[in-house]
């Protein structure tokens, strides 16, 4: 019986996650508090900036030094990962000494941005979205899902990756499920125009598309050091181990892993918990944002 093994939120986008036992679904469908804060280059509008490398966000795609920051959080509540304070530590560089500071949020946001900017060597802003946060997939805000067996398998492809926990830190999912085969999450998406209903306890997610990977999984989550040839080996091994159920026109190349989801509005406020049973409940027609469409609308199309 497939169950939730881990729930992980990332209160400050691109920084360390925090494991929680229970997590509420917030507005727009993300785990409440997940990626509710982000760092951007000074003056950049996060609503129009690209999350890709060089797009204005200060993230692992564009700034390897971000991996050198360690983050610990005080959270708003037992099911709310919104940070009320974050303690950051940084290594010494030519630009700034090593140090550790705690910043109350949101009031200490400018101080946090100044301290991180000193470490990076350029000015940054701390931005906040208390509703849907700042996910990479702006259509599918829901929790990302991967199986522990997948993490173990992919970790085994690389000598430089210690174990499944390190691979989880590299891939940065929200929900890790267990008691299922590797690449189970490939069962949770279908073709364009379709989504897969996934029951997690009493909450329904809609699996939409396999997550397109970037440079971040190739980098050591503590140092930013990259594995040479990571993408090429990943693609080759993914192709060699592709299960028979990975049949979808959304899976258009082999550098995809994990599934992005959508949560319908009636489920906002529901709570996911470690130990929840996970079942696949069939395919549903969805619009371009992954939202299920009424049967009549689907039939009319």
C-alpha positions as CSV (number, residue, x, y, z in Angstrom):
1,X,0.0,0.0,0.0
2,X,1.6,3.2,-1.2
3,X,1.9,5.9,1.6
4,X,3.4,9.3,2.2
5,X,6.8,8.8,3.7
6,X,8.0,12.4,3.8
7,X,6.5,15.9,3.5
8,X,9.0,18.7,2.7
9,X,8.4,22.4,2.4
10,X,10.9,25.0,1.1
11,X,9.9,28.2,2.9
12,X,12.7,30.2,1.2
13,X,12.9,29.2,-2.4
14,X,16.2,27.6,-3.5
15,X,17.3,27.2,0.2
16,X,17.1,24.2,2.5
17,X,13.8,22.5,3.0
18,X,12.1,21.5,6.2
19,X,10.5,18.1,6.9
20,X,7.0,18.3,8.5
21,X,4.6,15.7,9.7
22,X,1.5,17.5,8.4
23,X,1.0,20.2,5.8
24,X,-2.1,22.2,4.9
25,X,-2.9,22.9,1.2
26,X,-2.8,26.7,0.9
27,X,-4.3,29.1,-1.7
28,X,-3.5,28.1,-5.3
29,X,-2.8,24.5,-4.2
30,X,0.8,24.6,-2.8
31,X,1.7,23.4,0.6
32,X,1.0,26.4,2.9
33,X,4.2,28.4,3.2
34,X,6.1,26.5,0.5
35,X,8.4,28.8,-1.4
36,X,6.5,31.7,0.2
37,X,9.7,33.8,0.1
38,X,12.3,34.1,-2.7
39,X,15.4,36.1,-3.5
40,X,15.6,38.1,-6.7
41,X,18.1,40.5,-8.2
42,X,17.5,44.0,-6.8
43,X,14.6,45.7,-8.6
44,X,13.3,42.6,-10.4
45,X,9.6,42.0,-10.4
46,X,9.1,38.3,-9.4
47,X,5.8,38.1,-11.3
48,X,7.4,38.8,-14.6
49,X,10.8,37.3,-14.0
50,X,11.8,33.9,-15.4
51,X,12.8,31.2,-13.0
52,X,15.3,30.0,-15.6
53,X,19.0,30.8,-15.3
54,X,19.6,34.5,-15.7
55,X,15.9,35.3,-15.4
56,X,16.2,37.5,-12.3
57,X,15.6,35.0,-9.5
58,X,18.6,34.2,-7.3
59,X,18.3,30.5,-7.4
60,X,20.3,27.4,-8.0
61,X,19.9,27.7,-11.8
62,X,21.6,31.0,-11.9
63,X,23.7,31.3,-8.8
64,X,25.7,28.2,-7.5
65,X,26.7,30.1,-4.4
66,X,23.2,29.9,-3.1
67,X,23.9,26.3,-2.3
68,X,26.4,27.5,0.3
69,X,23.7,29.0,2.5
70,X,22.2,26.9,5.2
71,X,18.7,27.7,6.4
72,X,16.7,26.8,9.5
73,X,13.1,28.0,10.1
74,X,10.6,28.9,12.8
75,X,7.3,28.0,11.2
76,X,3.9,29.6,11.7
77,X,2.2,26.5,12.8
78,X,2.1,22.7,12.8
79,X,0.5,22.6,9.3
80,X,1.8,25.9,8.1
81,X,5.4,26.2,6.8
82,X,5.3,29.9,6.4
83,X,8.4,31.1,8.2
84,X,8.2,33.6,11.0
85,X,12.0,33.6,11.3
86,X,14.9,32.1,9.3
87,X,18.4,31.5,10.6
88,X,20.9,31.6,7.8
89,X,24.6,30.6,7.9
90,X,27.1,31.4,5.2
91,X,30.7,30.3,4.5
92,X,33.5,32.8,4.3
93,X,34.2,34.3,0.9
94,X,36.5,37.1,-0.4
95,X,33.5,39.4,-0.2
96,X,32.1,38.5,3.3
97,X,33.1,36.7,6.5
98,X,31.5,33.4,7.5
99,X,28.6,34.1,9.9
100,X,25.1,33.2,11.1
101,X,22.1,35.4,11.7
102,X,18.5,35.1,12.5
103,X,16.0,37.3,10.8
104,X,12.4,37.8,11.9
105,X,9.9,37.7,9.0
106,X,8.5,39.6,7.3
107,X,9.9,42.6,9.2
108,X,13.6,41.6,8.8
109,X,13.3,41.0,5.1
110,X,15.5,44.0,4.1
111,X,18.2,43.0,6.6
112,X,18.2,39.4,5.3
113,X,18.5,40.7,1.7
114,X,21.4,42.9,2.6
115,X,23.2,40.1,4.4
116,X,22.8,37.6,1.6
117,X,23.7,40.3,-1.0
118,X,27.0,40.9,0.9
119,X,27.7,37.2,0.6
120,X,26.8,37.1,-3.1
121,X,28.5,40.3,-4.1
122,X,25.5,42.0,-5.5
123,X,22.2,43.5,-4.3
124,X,19.2,41.3,-3.9
125,X,15.6,41.7,-2.7
126,X,13.6,39.3,-0.6
127,X,10.1,39.0,-2.0
128,X,7.0,37.4,-0.6
129,X,3.9,35.7,-1.9
130,X,1.8,34.5,1.1
131,X,-0.8,32.9,-1.3
132,X,0.6,30.6,-3.9
133,X,4.3,31.1,-3.3
134,X,6.9,31.1,-6.1
135,X,6.8,27.6,-7.7
136,X,8.8,27.0,-10.9
137,X,5.7,25.7,-12.6
138,X,3.3,28.6,-12.5
139,X,0.3,26.7,-13.8
140,X,0.7,23.6,-11.5
141,X,1.2,25.0,-8.0
142,X,0.4,21.7,-6.3
143,X,2.9,19.6,-4.3
144,X,5.5,17.8,-6.4
145,X,5.6,14.0,-5.9
146,X,8.3,11.3,-6.3
147,X,8.8,7.9,-4.8
148,X,11.6,6.9,-2.4
149,X,12.5,4.0,-4.7
150,X,13.0,6.5,-7.5
151,X,15.4,8.5,-5.3
152,X,17.3,5.4,-4.4
153,X,17.5,4.3,-8.0
154,X,18.6,7.6,-9.4
155,X,21.1,8.1,-6.5
156,X,22.7,4.8,-7.5
157,X,23.5,6.2,-11.0
158,X,26.1,8.6,-9.6
159,X,29.1,7.7,-7.4
160,X,29.1,11.3,-6.1
161,X,25.6,11.0,-4.6
162,X,25.6,9.5,-1.2
163,X,22.0,8.2,-0.9
164,X,18.3,8.8,-1.5
165,X,18.3,11.6,1.0
166,X,20.9,13.5,-0.9
167,X,19.0,12.9,-4.2
168,X,15.9,14.2,-2.5
169,X,17.8,17.4,-1.6
170,X,18.9,17.7,-5.2
171,X,15.5,17.1,-6.7
172,X,13.5,19.1,-4.0
173,X,10.1,17.3,-4.1
174,X,7.3,18.1,-1.6
175,X,5.9,14.6,-1.2
176,X,8.0,11.4,-1.1
177,X,5.9,8.2,-1.3
178,X,7.0,4.7,-0.2
179,X,6.0,1.1,-0.6
180,X,5.9,1.4,-4.4
181,X,8.3,0.7,-7.3
182,X,10.8,3.1,-8.7
183,X,9.2,5.6,-11.1
184,X,5.8,5.1,-9.6
185,X,5.2,8.8,-10.1
186,X,5.3,8.2,-13.9
187,X,1.9,6.6,-13.4
188,X,0.6,10.0,-12.1
189,X,0.5,11.9,-15.4
190,X,-1.2,11.2,-18.8
191,X,-1.3,12.9,-22.2
192,X,-1.8,16.6,-22.9
193,X,-5.4,17.5,-22.1
194,X,-5.5,14.9,-19.4
195,X,-4.7,14.7,-15.7
196,X,-4.5,11.8,-13.2
197,X,-6.6,11.9,-10.0
198,X,-4.4,11.0,-7.1
199,X,-6.0,10.5,-3.7
200,X,-3.6,11.4,-0.8
201,X,-5.6,10.5,2.3
202,X,-8.8,12.5,2.0
203,X,-7.3,15.1,-0.4
204,X,-7.2,14.9,-4.2
205,X,-4.3,16.0,-6.3
206,X,-4.3,16.2,-10.1
207,X,-1.1,14.8,-11.6
208,X,-0.4,16.9,-14.7
209,X,3.1,16.7,-16.1
210,X,6.5,15.2,-15.5
211,X,8.9,17.8,-14.1
212,X,11.6,19.0,-16.6
213,X,14.9,19.0,-14.7
214,X,17.5,21.7,-14.8
215,X,21.1,22.1,-13.7
216,X,20.2,22.0,-9.9
217,X,20.2,18.2,-9.5
218,X,23.7,18.0,-10.8
219,X,25.0,20.2,-8.0
220,X,26.0,19.2,-4.5
221,X,23.2,20.7,-2.3
222,X,25.8,21.9,0.3
223,X,28.6,23.3,-2.0
224,X,27.2,23.8,-5.5
225,X,29.9,21.6,-7.0
226,X,28.6,20.0,-10.2
227,X,28.9,16.4,-11.3
228,X,30.6,16.3,-14.7
229,X,28.4,14.7,-17.4
230,X,25.3,14.6,-15.0
231,X,22.7,15.3,-17.7
232,X,24.1,12.9,-20.2
233,X,24.3,10.0,-17.7
234,X,20.9,10.8,-16.3
235,X,19.3,10.8,-19.7
236,X,21.0,7.5,-20.7
237,X,20.0,5.7,-17.4
238,X,16.5,7.1,-17.5
239,X,16.0,5.7,-21.0
240,X,17.5,2.3,-20.0
241,X,15.2,2.0,-16.9
242,X,12.1,3.6,-18.4
243,X,9.1,1.6,-17.1
244,X,6.4,0.3,-19.5
245,X,3.8,2.6,-17.9
246,X,5.7,5.8,-18.9
247,X,3.6,6.3,-22.0
248,X,2.6,10.0,-22.5
249,X,3.0,12.7,-25.0
250,X,4.0,14.9,-22.1
251,X,7.1,12.8,-21.6
252,X,8.8,14.3,-24.6
253,X,12.4,13.8,-23.5
254,X,14.3,11.8,-20.9
255,X,15.4,14.7,-18.7
256,X,12.1,14.6,-16.8
257,X,11.5,13.2,-13.3
258,X,8.9,13.8,-10.6
259,X,5.4,14.9,-11.2
260,X,3.8,18.4,-10.9
261,X,0.3,18.6,-9.6
262,X,-2.8,20.9,-9.4
263,X,-5.1,21.0,-6.4
264,X,-8.7,22.1,-7.1
265,X,-10.0,25.0,-4.9
266,X,-12.4,22.8,-2.9
267,X,-9.4,21.0,-1.5
268,X,-7.5,24.2,-0.4
269,X,-7.3,23.9,3.4
270,X,-7.1,20.1,3.4
271,X,-4.2,18.6,5.3
272,X,-1.7,16.0,4.0
273,X,0.1,13.9,6.6
274,X,2.9,11.4,6.7
275,X,1.4,8.0,6.6
276,X,-1.5,9.0,4.3
277,X,-2.5,6.3,1.8
278,X,-1.8,7.3,-1.9
279,X,-4.0,5.8,-4.7
280,X,-4.4,6.5,-8.4
281,X,-8.0,7.2,-9.1
282,X,-8.2,7.5,-12.9
283,X,-7.8,10.0,-15.7
284,X,-9.7,13.3,-16.1
285,X,-9.9,15.9,-18.8
286,X,-8.1,19.1,-17.9
287,X,-7.6,22.5,-19.4
288,X,-4.2,24.1,-20.2
289,X,-3.6,24.9,-16.6
290,X,-4.3,21.4,-15.4
291,X,-7.7,22.2,-13.9
292,X,-10.3,19.5,-14.5
293,X,-13.0,20.5,-16.9
294,X,-16.7,19.6,-16.7
295,X,-17.8,16.5,-18.6
296,X,-20.1,18.5,-20.7
297,X,-17.3,20.9,-21.6
298,X,-15.0,18.0,-22.4
299,X,-17.7,16.3,-24.6
300,X,-18.3,19.6,-26.4
301,X,-14.7,19.8,-27.4
